[in-house]
Amino acid sequence: MRFAESSRYRIGSHVASFNVQSMTATDPPVVVAYQSAVIQQARGRPGIGLTLQLLLNDSAGESIFFLQLEPASVWKVRDACADLAAPHVDHYQNFLAKKRASHQLNYGDKFLKTLAAKDAYGLFHRRKTELSVPLAFRTIFHQENAAIFVESTPTPLGLILRFSLVSSKAFACRLPHDLAFLLADSIDEAIWAAEWERGGLSDAAGR
């Protein structure tokens, strides 16, 4: 795995970073929104991983963290998110209803405005437009951001994902139910795009 020299990426006048050492195992930050991008070393080359730009919220406020995963961990995250549907059927059916309504032509935007201000699905769609994965995280693995999936823990509030960073630190975050289901869909789409356009992220994952 090739690493860049630094994982701190300057966006405008702000440095987007996250203090992983300040995070407690029992109270990980909550994912409010995310953007994803296949890591591709050059145009036309196979995808070698996936970057997730996470907008996080915890007691200290909001922060951004770039999480970079190799293919094997990408699949494990996808499966953990998708597997949340079976034991939480009511949440999943509610998610599907929101997804159908929000995708209806000439109705989607109106529907999202009917959701409560703190509804995770609506909040995700309102905030995700604030994020854009920089080129530096689309082409190179950064040592402080590269991670290996460790485990997932379902909770009444969603799904906690835990990772071991290559830098020997730990990182965890909680996905509300709707965002876990959305992330499973996003990974499917990213893998399909990598396989279709770049020829190989799914093969690299051993699928």
N, C-alpha and C positions, 0 to 999 in steps of 0.2 A: 504494500500500500504506500503510495507516495503522499507525503505530507507537505503542506505549505509551512512557512516559517511561523506564522502567527494566526490565531483563530479570531483575534479581535478585528472586526471589520467596521470601518467608519462609514456611517450612513448620515450624510449631511454633516451637521455639526455635533452629532451624538455618536457615542460608541455603543454598539449593540453587543452587550455581553450579559452573562448571568453567573452569579456567584454560587457555584454548585456546592461549595462547602457550607453555605449558610442554610441549606435545605435540610429539614428533618425528615426522617423516614416515615413518620406518622402523619405529617402534614405537608405533602408535596404541593408545589404550585399547580394551579388549574390551567389547562389549556383553554384559552378564549377563542383563538383562531389559529390557522396555520396556512402555509403555502408549501408545496412540494415541488421538487425538480430532480430529474434524473441526472446523476453525475456522469458527464461525458467528456473525456479528455480532449477530444477534437470532433468537429462536425463529421458525421458519418462513421464514427467509431462506436463500438458497443458500449452500452451503459455499464458502469462499474459499481454503481451504488445509488443511494437516494439521499437527498438533503431535505430535511423538514425544518422550515423556519417557523418557530413556535412563538406565539404571543402568549406570555404566561402572566398569571395574576396570583399574588400571595399577600401576606400581611404587610409586606414592604411596598406593595404596589405592582405596577406592570413592568415587564422586562421582555427582552427578545433573546432567544437562544437558538443557535443553529445546531441541529442534531444530524449527524451524518452516519449512515448505515450501509454496511456491505450487504450484498444480496441475501445471504442466509438470514441475517437479522431482519431484513425487510419482510421476508416471507413470514417469519415468526410473529412480527408485529401485526401483519395483516391477519394472520390466523387468530391471534389473541383477540383482536377487535371484532372479527366476524363471529367468533365463538361466543361472544357476549350476548348474542341475540337469543340463543336457545333458553338460557335460564331467565331471561328478561323479555319475555314475549310481548307483554303489554307496552314496554318502552319501545320495542322494535316496531310494533304495529303503529304506534303513534308517530315514530320517526318516518315510516313509509308514507303515512298519510300527509305529513308535512312536506315530504319530498315530492309527492305527486302534486300537491297544491302549489308548491313554489315553482314547479316546472311548467305550469299551465300558461300558455300564451295569453298575454294581456291580463293576467291575473296574479302572476307570481309576486311582483313587487307589492301589490295591494295586500296579498296574503301575509307576507312577511311583516308588514306594518301592523297587522292584527295581533301578532304575537307579543307576549309580555316582554318588557324591557330586559329582563334577566333570563328569558328563554334561551337556552344554549344554542339551539338551531338558528334562531333569528339573529342572535348576537354574533355567531360565526359568520353569517352572510353579510352582516353590517360591517364587521371589522376586518375581514380577510382582504378587502381591497386596499388596506393600509400596508399590506406586506408585499414584498417582491424579492425573490431569491436573487442575490447579486451573482454576477458572473463568476466571482472567485469561489463561490460555493456550488457552482454548477460544473466546474471543471476539475477541482482538486479536493482531496481530503485534507482537512486541517486537524492536526494532532489533538488539540484540546476539544474538538467537536466530534471526532470519530468515536463510535460507540458500538458495543456488542450488547444485544438484547439478553437480559438475565431472566426476568420472570414478569408475569402479569398477575394482578390480584383484583378480582371483581369485588366491588363494594356497592352498598345501596346508592351511592352517588355516581357510580360509573366504573371506570377501569383505571387502576394504577399500573403504569408501566415503569419498570426499573431497568437501568442500563449500567454497564461498566464502561467508563470512558478509557480510551487508550492511554490517557494521561494519568491513569491510576486513581481517578476520582470516580465518585458515583453520581448518577443523575436519575431522578424519578419525576414523574408528572402524573396528574390525574386528568383523564379524559371524561367529561360528562358522557352519558349514554349516547346522545345524538352525535357527539364528535367522534366517539369510537366507531360508530357505524359509518359516519362520513369518511373517516380515515381508511377504513377497509375498502370502501369504494374508490377513494383517491389512489390508493396503492395499486388496486387492480388496473385502473386507468393508466397509471404511470408505467407499470410493468408492460402492459399491452403496447403502449407507445414506444417503449424502449425496444421491445421485441420486434415491433412492426417497422419502426423507422431506423433503429440502430443495431438490430440483430443480435440480442443476446443476454439481456439482464436475467431473463428467466432461466436460460441455459446455465448461466454462471451460478445461479442459486441451486442448481441440481434438480430443477423441476422437470 
